[in-house]
Amino acid sequence: MRSPITVAVVALALLAVASPWTMTGVEAVRGLPKSSNVLRNAGRSGPSQTLDRCDACRKAVREISTRMTDTAGKNFGGGNTAWEQSRFSAWATSEVRLVEVMDSICSDKMEFSCRQFLDDHEEHVEKWFYHHQSEPMDRWLCSETSRVCCEHGHVGPQCKPCPGGPTNICNGKGECKGMGSVDGSGECKCRDPYKGRDCTQCKPGHFRRVLNDNPDQPRVECVKCDPSCKACTGEGRQACKSCAQGFYNTTEAGCMECDPACQSCTDAGPSSCIACSEGYAKDPVNCADVDECATKAHSCRTDQICVNTPGSFHCDCPTGEQDLNDACVPTIQPEADASDFDVSELSVDDDDAAEAQPEVAPHSEL
């Protein structure tokens, strides 16, 4: 007896060349022998996408589940409920339905791995369809029968737990490579700044803080060291194991910042510099400021004035001038505007007002 899955797969190849006016999908596959090569080549042209076996199984399960939903109530639209229920029971596991379900499964030309999986495990698919539909297909087909997938948090041929265990995978700070697949490596790909087999170690510049009391499955947080520390054992400058550049170590206060003149130092003050900061130069004792203005080591324009500052300099225009379009030009004073004056502030004394009144000649009597 021909397998319904094989029948459906053969149909994929024939329907591509069959005229829709001469035959249906079911008619096209009648009387054809089983050929696994048809499954491998149906619909293929060009490169194919390679999935690991677990991903291929789960993709097949997703597509089969969708087709099972699509065909669940086919041809049952209401009427005699008891009759439909008896007919539905037969339809649920009918060979015709199986052929319809498997039609076009993994038919995309980029899904060779999915088609290959179905070819290798068609007996398991049929067994689930006829006898185990009440069980989750993903677990039954991918984990229990074909055994290409593992439970969540497990990986590899023996389905061993990922580093950190299923409840604390890679310390929650990374990805377990291939988790859920028998083909996975199970190595942790840690996020920065975590490292180590299970992502419980910290990269330089961070210290390790344990958040639980389980030494077998520790939960670890990596915390950035104080800026004064190159390496540290905890928070603050006093927890530094070594000092960052630009800081020096003290017994009481931990790592302290060097004098601005020092790029690195052994103690406080410019006389303790190991190397001078930019803009400073070593004299017999100290790192002293370099006067770029006096030594003509500045980049000011000829119309600007060089002003020296500790470790640097800046360029200004002369007093009364401003920088405009890369040139010092006289500062333009804004013209006075009548609107700038407040007439309410103008006052006239009463005496002055009286004097300002013109004399009026008395009227002569007629």
Protein Blocks (a to p, Z undefined) as FASTA:
>chain_A
ZZfklmmmmmmmmmmmpcfklbcfklmmgoiacdfklmmmgopacjdddddfklmmmmmm
mmmmmmmmmmmmgoiabdjfklmmmmmmmmmmgfklmmmmmgopakbfklmmmmmmmmmm
mmmmmmmmmmmmmpcfklmmmmmmnopaccehiacjkopacehijklgghlpaccehihi
akbgoiacdddfbecjkopaccehiacddfbfcfklccdddddddfkbmbdcbecjklpf
bdcehiacdfklopadddfkbmbdfbecjklpfbdcehiacdfkbccdddfklnopacbd
fkbccdddehiacddddehiaceehiacddddddddfklpcfklpccdfklmmmmpccdd
ddddZZ
